[in-house]
């Protein structure tokens, strides 16, 4: 009997387009292997669609808010339907950049210094500049607390800070963090296994949304990463430690900056992309795990009580 896989895709976040690309790429591979599949939106008809289709497994291809933050995971838990990737708690911890940072700091994992910023009706510019000067120094990175894929991430100096802050005012609260220069290294974890690492050299200012998903951005992918064996073991070990600390399941990807022989953990992604430009499939391929093998591992790992 063919296994029935329902792929959750689209959703309401700013990463909707990437989620659909992920689902289509996964669906294409599953169809080749004779799986019975359906791509479904997480809308008001979701429960009805789940009960009608009766999937063996839900492949969660959602990215960002409402799909990667524990909301949809809690719903699937309540319906007792097996699903992929991390559970409600790990998802909510990982997407919350402040909470995850606090966990990293408590466990002596290096992460850029930061403070949380609350928007008020009138910005006290002098106060903000003074706080940055005392605690961080310029340049700084400003970003929403709970978005992914570098959505609305801005590197700021004194000149463009308030212009960029204004762009994020609808979030009400954001993270202002010290900018760490250096090399961009990302590590994939599969279950409790260090899958591998990759280095990115974006042609743009940093590895932003365009650099991640637009082939025209021509971001250079370097694998194997040209670092010492000791440093390779160190960065992959930190990624695995963070994966376990947040109680992640299935596959995750940790984003690092490597500067002055130190690794700074920026964040953990509990539902990394599965598009043609995605990093986890590329790392897996280098480790002789092809795309369908990776997908099937993720499906086999699916469960409830995650």
N, C-alpha and C positions, 0 to 999 in steps of 0.2 A: 504493500500500500504506500502510495506517495505521501511524503511528509508535507504538511500544510504550513506554510510560513507566511505570516502577515507582516508586511513591512510598514512601520509607522514612519510617515514622511511629511514634509511641508511644515505645518504648524504656524505659530504666530510670532516667532522671533525674527530678528533681523537676519538670521542665517537660513531662512526658509529655502532660498534658491539652492544653497549648498546641500541642505538636507535632501531635497528632491534628487539632486545629482548623485548623492551617495546611494539613495534607495534604488535608483535606476541602474546604477553600476552593479550593485549587489543582486538585484532582480535578474539582470541579464545573465550573470554567472549561474545563479540557482536554476534558471530555466534550462540551461545547457545540461544540467545534471538531473533534469526531470523532476524537480520539486514543483509542487503546486503552490503558486504564490499570488499574493494580492497586495498592491500598494494602497495604503489607507491614510486619510487625513485624521489628525486627532481632534475632530470637531464634536459637535453635540450628538452626532450619530455613532460615536465610537463604540459605546457599550453594545448598542444594537448590532453593529457590524461584527464585533467580536463574537457575539452569541450566534450570529447567523453563519459566519465563516468557520467558527470553531477551530482556530489554528492550533497546531501542536506547539508552535513557538512564535512569539512576537519578536521580530528583529527591530530593535529601536534605532532607527536611522535619523531621529530628530537631533537637532543641534540648538544650543542656547536655551533661553528661558521657556518654561512650560514643558520642555522635552528632556532637558538635561539637568534639571534642578530638583528632581525628586517628586514632582507633581504627577507625571504620567506613571512613574514607577509605583507610587502609592496606589494609584487606580488599578494597575495590573496586579499588584499584590492582593488587593481586596477582591478581585475577580478570580484569584488563584490561577492565573495564566502564566506559563513559563515565558520569561523574557530575557533578552541579552543585556550585557553591560552591567553597570553598577546599580545598586539598590537605592531606595529613597534617602537614607541618611548620607551615604557616601556622595551621592549626586548633589545633595543640597550643600554639603560641606565644601566640595571641590569647586562648585560654581561661585560660591561666596568668597571672593578674593580676600576679604578681611579675616574671616573665620579661619580659612585654610592657612593664611599667613601666621596667625596666632598659634596654630597647631605646629607649623614648621619651626617657628621661633622657640616655642616651648621645648621642642625636641632637638634643638641645636642644629637645625638645617638653615643654612645661610639663605636669606631672601632680602631683596632691597628694602631699606628703611622706608617708612611710609607714615601717613596719618589719614584719617577719614575726614572728608570735608562735607559739611552740610550747607546746602544752598539756602540763603535767606533773601528776603525781598531786596535788600540793598547790600551789595558786596563792600566789605571794609577792605579796600585794596592794600592799604598800608599794613594792616594786621596780617593779611594773608602772606604778603611779601616777607614780612618779618618772621613769620612762623617757618616759611620755606628756608629762609636764610639761616635761621638757628638750627633747624632740625635736618634739613636735607641738602640745601645748596642747589643752584641751577646747573644743568638742565634737570627738569623733572618730567615724569610721565603722569598724565592724568587719564583715568579710565573708569568706566562704570564698575560697580562692585560685582554685578552678576550678568555680564555678557561674555560671549566667547568669540573666537576667530578674529581677535583684535578689533572688534567692532567699537567704534568711537574711542580708540586709543590715540592719544596725541603726545608727542614729545614737545615740551615747551621750554622757552627761555623767558626772560623778563618781558621781552617785547610782545610775544604772541600769547602769553599765559591767559590773559583775561578774554581775549578773542576766542580762544579754544574752550575756556571754562563756560562761556556763554552757550556754546554748542551743546553742552551736557546738562544744562540747567533743568531739563525735564526729568532727570534721574533723581533729583532732590538730594541724594548723597552719592559721593564718588570716592575713589582712592587717589591721593596724590603721593607719588612714590619717587624715590631717588632714581634717576636714570643711570643705568649701568651700561657703559660701552662694552666693547669686546665681541667675542664670537657667539653666534647663535647655534646652540646645540640642543637637539631634542632626542628624548629617549622613549622607546616603546616598551611597555610591560605587557606580558601575555600570561594571565593567571598569576602565578607567583614566580614567573620566569622573566629574567632580563632578556628581552628579545634583541635589543641592539640600539644603536644611536646613529644619528645623521647630523651633518652640519649644513647650515643654510647660509648662502651669501646673497642676500637680496640686492638688486640694483637700485631699489628704492631706499629711502632713509632707514627703514627697518622692515621686519617681516610682518607687514600689515595685511589687511584683508585682500588688497589687490595682489600683493606679492604671493599670497597663499593660493589664490584661486584663478588668477588671470595668467594664462600661458605667455601672453605678451610681456608680462613683467620680467620674464626670463631670470627668475631666481635660480641660482646655481645650487644644486644638491650634491653634497660631497659625502660619499660613503665608500670605504671606511673613513671615519673621522681621523684626521691626522693629529692625534694626541698620544702621549705615552700610555703604555699598558696600565700603569698605575692610575693615571687620571681617568682612563676609560673605565676601569673597575670602580673608581670612586664615583663618577657621575651616574653610572648605571645602578650602583648600590644605593645612592641617594634617591633615585627615582623609585626603586623598589621599596625602600623604607617609607617614602611618602605615600605610595600606593597602599601599603599596608596600614599606615597610620590613619588614613581616611577611610579604611575598610573598602577600598575599591574592589570590584570584581571584573572578570573578563579582561578586556583590553583597556589600557590607559596610555596617555602620552604626557610626559613631563617636559616642560619648556625651560631651558636654562640659558643664562649668559655666562660665558667663561672669560674672566678678566683678572689679570695679574695672578694667574695660577689658582684662582678660586672660582667655584661654581655657585652661581646664584640661582636658586629655584624661583621662577616667576609664577608658575601655576601648573595645576594638573588638569588634563582634559579627560573626562570619563567616557566621552563618546566621540573619539577622533574620526575625522572624515574618511570616507572610502571612495574618493573620486580618483580620476586618473593622475591627479597631481598630489594625492594624499601621501603622507609620510609613513604611516604605519604599514600599509601594503608594500611600500618601497623598501622599508627595513626588513619586512618579512621575506620579500623576494630575495634580498641579499643573503638571507639566512636559509635559502632554499625552501621557503614556504610560499607556494604560489597563491594567487588571489582566492581561488575557490577553496583551497585548503585552509586559508585563514578564516574565510567566511564560515566554513563548516565547523572549524574549531569553536568559533564564537557561538554558533547555534547549539553545538553539543554541550557547551558550558552553561546554556540558559537554564534558569530555574526560578522558583519563587523563593520567598524568605531570603532575599539577597541583601 
